[in-house]
């Protein structure tokens, strides 16, 4: 089980939007991860959990009988695409969902061995050694990386 506690200003508790009468910062909440994994999953293990100031990244290891599957997901602030969400709005400008309040799968198209969450960006290390950064590059934090 994964628990979260604190304010939910940027959806960083991973539990959805709370009604105003349930916004006590000291209440422990359970983050539901079942919707991220295949239905036939026998067991789920949290392999990695990293948090930036306003977003969270998690890697789950799922056992499906003889098969093993890793799932990468995130939630929280995503205005700059740091959670890999698809752009919304017009085709002339990239705009991302501002806040993702429930864990959402992130598909980078290849296996990840490690990752970290910055202020408005995320960096991923692929199993083959490639490095990918997504999100803001306003201060050059993605410069020199093989990013998308």
C-alpha positions, 0 to 999 in steps of 0.5 A, spaced: 500 500 500 502 507 498 500 512 503 500 520 502 499 525 507 499 533 506 496 538 502 493 536 495 494 543 492 497 540 485 494 533 485 500 531 488 497 526 493 495 522 487 487 521 490 483 525 486 480 532 487 478 532 495 471 535 497 472 542 501 470 538 507 475 533 507 481 537 506 485 536 512 492 536 511 494 531 517 489 525 514 493 519 511 490 517 504 491 511 500 493 511 493 490 506 489 494 503 483 490 498 481 487 501 475 495 502 472 496 494 472 493 489 467 487 485 470 491 479 471 496 481 475 497 477 481 502 481 485 504 489 485 511 491 488 513 499 488 520 498 485 522 506 485 518 512 488 521 519 486 518 526 488 519 533 485 516 539 489 509 538 485 509 531 482 511 524 483 513 518 479 513 511 481 515 504 477 511 498 479 513 491 478 507 487 476 507 479 477 502 476 472 503 468 473 510 467 469 510 474 466 513 480 469 511 487 467 514 494 469 509 500 469 511 507 470 506 512 472 506 519 475 501 524 478 501 532 480 503 538 476 504 537 469 503 543 466 510 543 462 509 535 460 513 533 466 508 527 466 509 525 459 501 527 458 499 528 451 498 535 449 491 538 449 488 544 445 490 547 438 495 544 434 499 551 434 501 551 441 503 545 446 499 545 452 498 540 457 494 538 463 495 543 469 494 537 474 493 530 474 490 528 480 490 520 480 496 516 478 497 516 470 501 511 466 507 514 462 509 510 456 516 512 453 516 506 449 522 503 452 524 500 459 526 504 464 532 503 469 531 509 473 528 516 474 528 523 477 523 528 478 525 535 478 521 542 479 518 542 472 521 536 468 523 529 469 529 525 467 529 517 465 534 513 464 533 507 459 535 500 460 540 501 454 543 507 457 539 512 454 537 518 457 530 522 456 528 528 459 521 531 459 518 537 461 520 544 462 527 546 459 526 554 461 533 554 464 537 549 460 536 543 464 534 538 458 540 541 454 545 535 452 540 530 453 537 525 448 530 528 449 523 527 446 
